[in-house]
Amino acid sequence: MLDVEVTKRLGHTYFDFAFSSPALKTVVFGPSGCGKTTLLKLLAGLSAPDRGRFCFNAQTIIDMDHGVAVPAHQRNFGYLPQKSCLFPHMNVAQNIHYGLRYKRVKQAQEVVQIWAERLGITELLQRYPAQLSGGQQQRVALARVFASRPKLLLLDEPFCALDVSVREELRDLLIALIDEHHIPTLLVTHDREEAFVFGEHMVVLQAGEVIEAGTLEDVFHAPRYLETARMLGFDNRWEVIEHHMGEVILDSGWRLKCAVAFPPAATHICIRPEDVMILRPDRPIRRGLQDNVFAVTIARIHPRGRHYKLTVVGAEQEGLSINIPAHAFKIMNLHQGQHINISLKKQALVGCSPHPNLIHEVHK
């Protein structure tokens, strides 16, 4: 259990972090400069908060009001930054062994061998960091941190500089190791896919503070705040003029039916581009797509590799984005200027409001 409530001032920037997480895998999500690395350094003991407290598994690590601050080397937390930070003058075996030097670990060489095998780097043990690829270096860094048997693992976007295929492979391996050894882990990232794949609990940062926290399911699929929705891929966001009886009315006159009750205090309604369905004229409309049907025109087509992003405009000049898989795009033979019918899945519509401290961040 993580219980964090700390503040820190760096120059003219003020950070205020407050959240709790009971999950094995916690994701701290937010854009560059929002304070993710600052938070990790405070938890790792590499920086001291100005005030507040931090508890882990009922142990008080920091309590500035009572003068409690467990030194970094006594916390037994594993910290892995964006760069592997391997010692260039040590070979792989020595780098892994370094994490065991002060732990009185019996049969240290056996431990090194076990983790080298688990990370698939046994044949690299006599090589030096300069002789390794970026992915190999991060495998060594992971072996070193896991070999030290940390109580808590703190990961600062460790795979962001790697190729997509290598990043996905190492991420899957990391998740397997965390689950196997049951090591509580906090991962910071600005990548939505990585957050969704890794996390069980999500903490969203913006402008130096926690604006939303909860289970991955709640935050990722039903964010409370407009800023969270924007960061998590709800590219279609509209201000609601009126709402009643499970229906909302937009300024354009569009009426949208919602599957769940629209929050009374919500001011906007949002939907992800992949939840806007293009209706096939040669097929009957499925029962779940018979509401929120509109006629639109394809204004622009943007190839995105595995999918296409379409910008469409309705007769009321209401625009929105649609993501469609590449194979479906080709089957439907879509083209710019084409008139199509779409359905906004009512199960995917989310009502939210601007965060009270971030009104200037609102983008309709």
N, C-alpha and C positions, 0 to 999 in steps of 0.2 A: 504494500500500500504506500503510495506516494502522497504526501500532504505538503504542499508548497504555498507559502505566502511570504514573498520577499520583495524588496524594492532596492533599486540601484540607480545612482545617478552617474552618468559618464559625460562630462562636459555639460552641454546644454540639453542632453537627452536623458529623459527620465523613464525608467523601466519599472513596471509593476506587474509581478507574476503571482497569480493566485489560482490554484486548481488542486483537485485531488483525483487520483486514479487508482482503482483497485485492480487494474488489468495487468496481465503479464507483459503485453506489448502495447506501449503508449506512443502515439505519434504527436509530435509538436509540429504544426503546419502553419506556414505563413510565407509572405514574400521576402525577398532579400531586404535586410536592414530592419526587420521587425523585432529583432532581439533574440532569435533562436539560439545563436551561439553564445550570447551573453548569459542566457538561462542555463545552458549546459555547463559553462565555466563556473557559475555560482554553485550548481549542484556538485560538480566535481571537486570543488575546493580550490580552483585556480584563480578565483576572484571572490572577494568577500562582499556580502550585501551591506547596505547602509542600515537596514533594519529588517525585522521579520524573522520567520522561523521556517525550518524545513525538517520534516520527519520522514523516516523510511522504515517501514515495518515496525512501527511503534517506538523506534529509537530516535531520539532527538539528535539531529546532526548539527543544526544551527538554531540558536535562539539568542538573537542579539540583545533582547531585553534582560536576559539572565546570564550573559557572558559565556554562552556555550557555542563553541565552534570546533568541531572535531577536525584535526588537521587532515589534509588531503591524503597523505600516505597511510592514515589509519582508517580511512573510510572503506577501503577495499572495493572501490568502484573502478570499473574498466571504462576508459575514455578513448574513443577512436575519432580523430578529427578527419577533415576532408582529405588531407594528405597523410600517407601512411606513417610518416615520421620514424622510419627505420634508421638505425645507426649505420652510416655508410661504411664505417671501418669494421663492422661485424658481419659475418656471414649469416645466412638464414637461421641455422641452428643456434648461433649465439644470440641472435635477436629474439628468438622465441624463448630461449633460456633466461634472458635478461629479466623477464617478468617473474621469474621464480627465485631470483637471487636472494631476496629478503623474506621469503616465505617459509623457509625450512621445509621445503617439499622434498620428501624422500624419493629417491630414484628419479631425479630431475631429468636425466637423459631419456628415461623411458617415457616420461610425460611429453617431452619434446617430440619423440618419435610418434607417439599416439596422435598428437594434434597435427603433426605434419601429414600423417596418413589421412586423418579426417578431413583436412583441407586440401588434399591432393597435391602436396608440394614436397613429397619425400625425396624426389630426384633433384630438388633445388637446395637441399640443406647446406651444401658447401659453396653455393654461389653467394655473391654480394649484391646488395640492392641495385647497384648500377647495371647489373647484368639481367635484371628482371623487368618484365612488362608492368604496366600499371596494375593490371588485374592480379598478377602474381604478387606484387608488393602488398596489395590489400589482403590477399590470402594469408601472407606471412603476418601482417598486422593483426588479422583476426585470430590466427593461431596463437600469437603472443598474448592477446588479451583474454582469450578463453582459457589458456593454460594457467593463468594466474587465478582462476576460479573466482571471478568477481561476484559480489553480492548484488550489484546493480551495474548494468551496461548502458553507457551513454554514447550514442552514435551521432556524429555531426556530418550528415550527408556524405557518408564514406564512399559511396559509389558514383557520385555525380559526375566525375571526370572520365568515367569509363564508357566504352562502347555499349550500345543498347543490349546486345546479346550477352556480353560479359556481365553487365550490371544485373540483368534479370537472373542469370545463373547464380551469381554470388548472393543476390537477395534471397532467392529460394533456399540456398544452402544456409544462410544466416537464420532464416525463420525455422528451418529444421533443427538447427543446433540450439536455438533458444527454447523451442518446445521440448526437445529431448532432455536438456539439462535444467529446464525450468528456471532460467535466469531472467528476472525482471529487466526489461529493456525500455529505454526511452530513445526514440529515433526522431531527429529533426529533419524536415524536408520541405521543399517548395513544390515537389512533384505530386500531382493529384493521384496518378496511378500508383506510385510508390506508397502513398499514404493509405490508399484503399486496400492494396494487397497486404501491407504489413500490419496495419493497426487493428486493435480491438477497442481502444479508447482514443479519442482525438481531442487535442487542445489546439485551438486556433488563435494565433497571435496576429495583431495588427497594430502598428504604431507604438510598439513597446508595451502592450498590455494584452492580457487574455480577454478576448471578446466572446468566446463561446467554448464550452467543453462538455463532453458527454460521450456516450457510446458511439462507435463508428457509424452504426446504423442510424442513430438519431441525427448526428451532426451532418453526415455525408448526404443523407437522403431527405432530411427535413430540417435544414438550418433555420434558426430563429431570426438571424439578422441578415440584412441585405448584403453587407460586406462579405460575410461568410459565403453566401450564395454565389456572389460574383467570383470569389477565389476558387470555389469548388465546381465551377463549370456551368452554372445556371446563366448562360449567356442571354437568354430571353427574359427580360425583366420589365414589367410594366406597372405604372402607378394605377391603383384601384380607385375609381371615383365613387363607387357604391357597391355594397354587397348585402345580400339577404337570401335566406332560404337555400344555402349551398350554391349560390351563383354570384359571380362578381362581374362588374361592368367596368370596362376600360374607357378612357377618354375618347377613343376612336369609335365607341359604340359597340365594340365586340363584347359579347356575353360569354363567360366561361363557367361551365359547371365543374365543381370540385367534388372529388370522392370523399374527402374528409372535411369537417367543418372548418371554414375559413376563420383564422384567429381574429377575435374582435378588435384587437389593437393593431393588426397588420395593416400596412399601407401599400404594399406591393405584392404582386403575384409573379412567380418565376417558374421556368421549366427549362430543362436541359435540351440542347439541340437534338440529341439522340432519342428523346421522347416525343418528338414531333413526327408523326407518321404520314408518309405519302400514300394516298389511297389509290389503288389500282382501278382504273375505269372498267376493266374486264372482269372484276371480281366483286362479289357482294361485300359490304362493309361488315367486319367482325363486330360482334355485340359490344365489346369493350371500347370500340372506336366510333360509335355512332353519335356521340356527343362532341361538341366543340369542333365541328366540321366547317372549314372555310375554303373559299376559292381564292387562290393566290397565283402570282406570276413569278417565275424564276428570273430574278434580276441579275444574279452573278453566280458563277460556279468556281469553287476553289479546290483543286486537288490537294489531298492531304496524305497521300500514300495509301494506307489501308482503308481510308474513307474519303468521301467528298463532303465539303461544306457548301451548302446552298444558302444564298441570301434570297428570300422571297418577299414579295410585297402584296398586300391585299388591296381590295378595291377602296378600302378606307385609308389607304396609305400606311397601314400598320405593318411594320417590317419585323421579320424574325429570321433566326438561323436554324438550319436543319443539318444534322449529320446523318449521312446514309452510307452503309458499307459499300466498298468499291464494286463488289460483284452485283449488288442490287442496283446500283447506279447504271451499270452496263446493261443489265437485263431490262430495265425500264426505259433505256435509251433517252435519258433526260437531256434537255438542251436549254440554253438561255432563251428567254422569251416565251417558254412553254407555259401554258395554263394548266394548273394541277389543283386537285383538292387535297387538303391536309386535315389531320385530326390531332388535336392536342390532347394527349392521354390525360384524362382527369385524375387518374391515380398518381400522376407525376407532378401535378401542379402543387406548388408550395407557397404559402403566404408568409411574408416576413416584413420586417421593418428596419429602418436604419438604426444602427447602434447609437445610443444616446451620446456617447463620447466621440462619435466619428461621423457626425452629420455631413461634414465636408467631403466624405468619401463616396457619397451617394452618386450612382450613375444609373439613370433610368434606362 
